[in-house]
Amino acid sequence: MFQVLSLTTLLLICVVLRCHVRSDDFSHQVVGLRDPSGKAGRAHCSGVLATKSHVITAAHCLYKVNKTEVHYGSKIWGSTSMAAIKKVNIHPGYIPKRLAKSDIAVIELGSALGVDNISFKMEPWRNPRPGQPKCFLYGWTNDSLTKYPVDARHVVEMCTCLPRYEVARTVCMYLSHGMKLKNCSVLSGGPIFCGENIVGIFHASYNPFTCKSVFYGSGDKACAASTECHLGMYLCPYIPWLSKIVPEGIPQLESCSATWILPGAITTAMTLVSMLVCSM
């Protein structure tokens, strides 16, 4: 009796205080894409459910691929279910093997999937600071679904080698604690979540020392060194296009304010001030 009363009391307190349990794992929304002409029984790319009927992924995952399968419902590839595809939409501005050139696509499914708790929240980028929500890259690595902690930023200082107009459309990521991605081709199109917000999808990589870009197609391609910078397509600027294909489920934001400019501007201003002070 005491246990029942204690549980009831706790529930009442929780209701009064408006307690809620917030999940920070979005693995159930991640799907695997398979090219039937490729290796049997294995994914060649990843994607994320924006709604029960729409998958967002990278355009290069579908470019020149005659047929694609969408697998969902499990973290183990052999236990997934396959969904029928109605239509594939590749962004009209996509240019193959070019950084930040609209590498984004939407797959319309034939029917709604039985997947609950789909969360597709967005807000204008705010660079994470200590104590703020952590960022994770989700995607398939051959036969299993994986979640990688990443240090994700939307600033010029972190996205070395990229001009500002490309930084405005990308999220730059480095793996935490010197980790290394297992298979970047299969991770392509996988979502990047920071807290409860989706911020981008895995797009490409480059060497920050040589500025040499690495692009991924439908074939296997291992990732390079753990120091490699990985890029995601920043989804916020693509809301108008996404909303035309996904009429419900895409957040409507008044602005995708280019907060990426501020850190660089502040740094430049501080440098100029220091130079003036030193010259006096």
URCORHU-V931541 format. One record per backbone hydrogen bond with DSSP energy under -1.0 kcal/mol. CO is the residue of the C=O (numbers start at 1). NH is the residue of the N-H. Records with the same first field share a line. If there is no record, write none. Layout:
CO = NH ; NH
This chain:
1 = 5
2 = 6
3 = 7
4 = 8
5 = 9
6 = 10
7 = 11
8 = 12
9 = 13
10 = 14
11 = 15
12 = 16
13 = 17
14 = 19
26 = 29
27 = 30
29 = 49
31 = 47
32 = 71
33 = 44 ; 45
34 = 69
35 = 38
39 = 42
45 = 33
47 = 31
48 = 56
52 = 113
53 = 109
54 = 50 ; 51
55 = 107
56 = 48
57 = 105
58 = 61
59 = 62 ; 63
62 = 65
69 = 34
70 = 83
71 = 32
72 = 81
75 = 145
76 = 79
77 = 80
81 = 72
84 = 110
87 = 108
89 = 106
91 = 94
98 = 101
100 = 102
101 = 95
102 = 104
104 = 91
105 = 57
106 = 89
107 = 55
108 = 86 ; 87
113 = 115
121 = 198
129 = 132
134 = 195
135 = 150
136 = 193
137 = 148
139 = 146
141 = 143
143 = 77
144 = 141
146 = 139
148 = 137
149 = 176
151 = 174
153 = 172
155 = 159
158 = 160
159 = 162
163 = 166 ; 167
164 = 168
166 = 169
167 = 170
169 = 234
171 = 232
172 = 153
173 = 230
174 = 151
176 = 179
183 = 187
184 = 188
187 = 190
188 = 46
190 = 202
191 = 138
192 = 199 ; 200
193 = 136
194 = 197
197 = 194
199 = 235
200 = 192
201 = 233
202 = 189
204 = 231
205 = 214
206 = 229
207 = 211
212 = 207
214 = 205
221 = 185
225 = 228
229 = 206
230 = 173
231 = 203 ; 204
232 = 171
233 = 201
235 = 238
236 = 239
238 = 242
239 = 243
242 = 246
257 = 259
258 = 261
261 = 265
262 = 266
263 = 267
264 = 268
265 = 269
266 = 270
267 = 271
268 = 272
269 = 273
270 = 274
271 = 275
272 = 276
273 = 277
274 = 278
275 = 279
